[in-house]
Amino acid sequence: MTDRKNTPSLDTLFAQANGAIDSQTGGVVPPLQSATTFVRDENYDPLSPNHIYARDDNDLTRLGEDMLAQAEHAEDGLLLPSGMAAIAAVMRTVPNGGRIIMQSGIYWGATKWTRDFCARRDIELIEVDCSDLSALQQVAQPAQILWIETPSNPYLKTVDIAACAKVAREIGAALVVDSTAATPVISQPLDHGADIVMHSATKGINGHSDVLAGFLACKDAQGELWQNLKTDRHDAGAVMGSFEAWLLIRGMRTLPLRMERMCSNALAIAEHLENHDRVESVLYPGLKSDAGHEVASRQMAGGFGSLLSFCTKGSREDALKTVGKMKLFKRATSLGGVESLVEHRHTIEDTVPDNLLRLSVGIENIGDLIDDLNQSLT
Ligand SMILES: Cc1ncc(COP(=O)(O)O)c(C=O)c1O
């Protein structure tokens, strides 16, 4: 998984944390600075011009932003304290009385928050399945934001980013792509015409299920939208703490390696489940039979992500029995960590089919994972 367009490649950039060495000690790990405030000299000049107050100035946050912005081929990046904080920051740029067009069937938390927000602010919200381009074109009209998520969670639908960018330009909207399930290692939505890319960095980017984080990156750092986002984060204070940024960078150092293993494990599992007689259907863009495979192959490189869903044959109770028998797949929400997880999404979100199981595939031995699925599907 090398990227020759970048110098250095993503593997090297991440492994070396962008070359960060502690200038005081030569330590090969960036130091954790916990101070929230920094002293000034006798003339009241800051001892270090970039260190005044931790809400404004945090070296670790800047390093993480820089690494991720390079990976996304972005002009600038912003880390926020969670994926939802990043989503809310973008939506809050829409004025009262504005309009948002948002993909339906995406991460439930994003849909729920945006619905409530739009109702409060008299913003029209149009929800549409953006993986169906003609459906999007039918509802397209002037808007501030066109929001898509690809691959989507939990249905793993692929949305054509370049086609949506064209629609966004026609209606004067900024195209924002939630690329959480892809990670910046296998997809760079800005290269396909998106204006902003968003991640829940809690997931694959961190990869160890121990940090909440959100990330935004842009194509045009001087544009009004990005300047508004930057000012809002700075002034309203939606910043990460130092320790979270330190943990995030520590996790990110193995991101390309983890994604390689997780993508190959996920594909092997999807192919196995597709031929399993207790399985009704498998949702994964890496499968040649998947409706989004062709588009996904165009906008993802080196894999199709670690998230997949499948529907078991039989009732809700049969699906729950399967989940109950799993030993290696931990019964927990979230995705993108090194440990494999299973989620009966209907329990959380009742519009999801009650026989759908979502898997977040980790880095374990593939034979062990397939054995666990086989014994749980008996
Ligand atoms: C696709 C997607 N976007 C955004 C989020 C929200 O991220 P966070 O939990 O970091 O707030 C999630 C969380 O599951 C997600 O799956």
The ligand as an ORCA input file, in Angstrom:
! r2SCAN-3c Opt
* xyz 0 1
  C     -19.611      6.986     10.185
  C     -19.558      7.668     11.518
  N     -19.470      9.014     11.554
  C     -19.434      9.674     12.732
  C     -19.488      9.008     13.944
  C     -19.470      9.785     15.241
  O     -18.183      9.733     15.775
  P     -17.850      9.841     17.349
  O     -18.393      8.620     17.998
  O     -16.353      9.925     17.361
  O     -18.495     11.098     17.852
  C     -19.579      7.604     13.953
  C     -19.657      6.864     15.227
  O     -19.928      5.682     15.267
  C     -19.610      6.924     12.702
  O     -19.701      5.595     12.637
*
